[in-house]
């Protein structure tokens, strides 16, 4: 059936209708990239691609939603916030092309979860080992602050991503309180026992969530976000980040020594 203005990527319910139909992560990622459900985010990401930073004037910006990154059988997921206007929104890959990504991928490489310590472009050869990077919001938001409505509209993509990872997923490292708050309802709806009151975010927080009958538990780990502010002020050090990632890999049963 052909899509129209009410059913196509511009429709507000496009994520809710399309995400559950994705048969695998490749199909899900294709649909994510097509999404135009949030007018404010569409306008901002495309404006950032036109009004470029001086350092990136020769770049052809991606300026679309940024899909997840990593293998379909990951045992560990990393959940962040949203792409940066001149990082992921420029390169088309999560945490790629900005200082937050520099910190994250250096740590992933140091603990054996990435093939190289840098992530510069989509075709730079980077591979992740047993790790999938996801986000509650797939478009770069103004001032890095998506609205609650935008987060809710985007939620079906994350829900389906975790559902497709479910056979192998054993641990999740959440970067920042926003990602933690966005993730808990998704996990609860998927059948993991989040409980009341819901567990609070904190760096180093570790919560074990019982799964539905017969399914393994899911380990939820908190980590301060790899934002420039957190890193520059020392709130999050590379050693602190490596420790959480290594712990997540261990809980997920990943042999984090490379391929």
C-alpha positions in Angstrom: 0.0 0.0 0.0 1.4 3.4 -1.0 2.1 5.9 1.8 0.5 9.3 1.9 0.8 12.3 4.1 -1.2 10.5 6.9 0.8 7.3 6.8 4.3 8.2 5.5 7.4 9.2 7.3 6.0 12.6 8.1 3.1 11.1 10.1 3.4 11.5 13.9 2.6 7.8 14.4 5.1 6.6 11.9 7.5 5.1 14.5 4.7 3.4 16.4 3.4 1.8 13.1 6.6 0.9 11.5 8.9 -0.2 14.3 7.0 -3.3 15.3 7.0 -4.5 11.7 10.8 -4.5 11.4 12.0 -8.1 11.0 15.6 -7.4 11.9 17.9 -4.6 12.9 18.9 -3.8 9.3 15.2 -3.2 8.4 14.7 -1.2 11.5 17.6 1.0 10.8 16.3 1.7 7.3 13.0 2.8 8.7 14.6 4.9 11.4 16.6 6.9 8.7 13.3 7.6 6.8 11.5 9.1 9.8 10.2 12.7 9.8 7.7 12.4 12.6 8.9 15.3 14.8 8.8 18.6 12.8 11.0 20.5 15.2 13.7 17.9 15.1 13.5 17.6 11.3 13.9 21.4 10.9 16.8 21.6 13.3 18.8 18.6 12.0 18.4 19.9 8.4 19.3 23.5 9.4 22.4 22.2 11.0 23.3 20.5 7.8 22.9 23.8 5.9 24.4 26.2 8.4 27.6 24.3 8.9 30.4 24.9 11.4 33.4 26.5 9.8 35.5 23.4 10.4 33.0 21.3 8.4 32.2 23.5 5.5 33.3 20.8 3.0 31.1 18.1 4.6 27.9 16.9 3.0 26.0 16.5 6.3 23.9 13.3 6.9 21.1 15.5 8.4 18.7 12.5 8.9 17.9 10.3 11.9 21.0 8.3 13.0 20.4 4.6 13.3 21.9 2.3 16.0 25.5 0.9 15.6 26.7 -2.6 16.3 26.1 -6.2 15.7 22.6 -7.8 15.8 23.7 -10.4 18.4 25.1 -8.0 21.0 25.2 -9.0 24.6 25.8 -5.5 25.8 23.9 -2.3 24.8 25.0 1.3 25.4 22.1 3.7 25.5 22.9 7.4 25.2 20.8 10.5 24.5 20.6 11.7 20.9 23.0 12.6 18.1 25.0 15.8 18.2 24.2 18.4 15.6 27.7 18.5 14.2 28.7 14.9 15.2 26.3 12.1 14.4 24.1 14.4 12.5 27.1 15.2 10.3 28.6 11.8 9.9 25.5 9.6 10.1 26.9 7.3 12.8 26.3 7.4 16.6 28.9 9.2 18.6 31.0 9.7 15.5 32.8 13.0 14.8 32.6 14.8 18.1 34.5 14.9 21.4 32.0 12.7 23.3 32.6 10.0 20.7 36.3 10.4 21.0 36.0 9.6 24.7 33.6 6.7 24.3 35.4 4.9 21.5 38.8 5.3 23.1 37.3 3.6 26.2 35.6 0.8 24.1 38.9 0.1 22.4 40.8 0.1 25.6 38.6 -2.7 27.1 38.6 -4.7 23.8 35.1 -3.8 22.6 36.0 -1.8 19.5 38.5 -2.4 16.7 40.0 1.1 16.9 40.1 4.0 19.4 38.6 6.6 17.0 35.3 7.0 15.1 35.6 9.6 12.4 33.4 8.6 9.4 30.9 5.9 8.6 33.4 4.1 6.4 36.5 4.3 8.6 36.5 0.5 9.3 35.3 0.7 12.9 33.8 -2.6 14.3 32.2 -3.1 17.7 32.5 -6.5 19.4 29.4 -7.7 21.2 28.2 -4.1 21.7 25.3 -2.2 20.2 24.9 1.6 20.7 21.3 2.8 20.8 19.6 6.1 21.6 16.2 7.2 22.9 16.1 9.9 20.3 17.5 9.5 16.8 17.6 13.1 15.6 19.8 15.9 16.8 17.7 18.2 19.1 18.2 21.9 19.6 20.5 22.6 22.6 20.8 18.8 23.0 17.3 18.8 24.7 14.5 16.8 23.1 11.1 17.4 24.5 9.2 14.7 26.4 6.8 14.4 23.4 9.7 13.9 21.0 11.1 11.2 23.3 7.8 9.4 23.4 7.3 9.6 19.7 10.8 8.1 19.1 10.4 5.4 21.8 9.0 2.6 19.5 12.4 2.5 17.7 14.3 1.8 20.9 11.6 -0.7 22.0 11.9 -2.7 18.9 15.7 -2.5 18.8 15.9 -4.0 22.3 13.3 -6.6 21.4 15.4 -7.7 18.4 18.5 -7.8 20.6 16.6 -9.7 23.4 17.9 -13.3 22.6 21.4 -12.2 23.4 21.1 -9.0 25.4 22.3 -9.4 29.0 23.5 -6.0 30.1 22.9 -2.3 29.3 25.1 0.7 30.1 23.1 3.9 30.2 24.9 7.1 29.7 23.2 9.8 31.7 19.9 10.3 33.5 17.9 11.2 30.4 18.7 7.8 28.8 18.0 6.1 32.1 14.6 7.7 32.4 13.8 7.0 28.8 14.8 3.3 29.0 13.0 2.2 32.1 9.5 2.4 30.7 10.6 0.5 27.5 12.1 -2.3 29.6 9.0 -2.5 31.8 6.7 -2.7 28.7 9.0 -5.4 27.3 8.4 -7.6 30.4 11.4 -6.9 32.5 10.5 -6.3 36.2 11.5 -2.7 36.8 9.6 -2.4 40.0 8.2 0.5 42.0 9.7 2.9 42.9 11.8 2.8 39.8 15.5 2.5 40.4 17.3 5.9 40.4 20.2 6.8 38.1 23.7 7.3 39.4 27.2 6.6 38.2 28.1 3.1 39.0 24.4 2.1 39.8 23.8 -1.6 39.1 20.3 -3.0 39.0 19.4 -6.5 38.1 16.0 -6.7 36.4 14.3 -10.1 36.4 12.9 -11.1 33.0 9.7 -12.9 32.1 9.4 -16.5 33.2 12.3 -18.6 31.8 14.3 -15.6 30.5 17.6 -14.4 31.9 17.9 -11.3 34.0 19.1 -8.0 32.5 21.8 -6.0 34.2 21.3 -2.2 34.1 24.4 -0.1 34.8 24.5 3.7 35.2 27.3 5.9 33.9 27.7 9.6 33.6 27.2 10.8 30.1 30.4 11.3 28.0 29.5 15.0 27.4 32.3 17.5 27.1 31.2 19.2 30.3 31.4 16.0 32.3 34.8 15.1 30.9 36.3 18.5 31.1 35.3 19.0 34.7 36.5 15.5 35.7 33.1 14.3 36.8 33.6 11.4 34.4 37.2 10.3 33.8 38.4 7.8 31.1 39.2 5.4 33.9 35.7 5.6 35.3 34.2 5.0 31.9 36.4 2.0 31.2 35.5 0.5 34.5 31.7 0.6 33.8 32.2 -0.7 30.3 34.4 -3.6 31.4 31.8 -4.4 34.1 29.0 -4.4 31.6 31.0 -6.7 29.2 31.7 -9.1 32.1 28.0 -9.2 33.1 27.0 -9.8 29.5 29.5 -12.7 29.2 31.5 -11.0 26.5 35.1 -12.0 26.0 36.2 -8.4 25.7 39.6 -9.0 24.1 38.6 -8.3 20.5 37.2 -10.5 17.7 
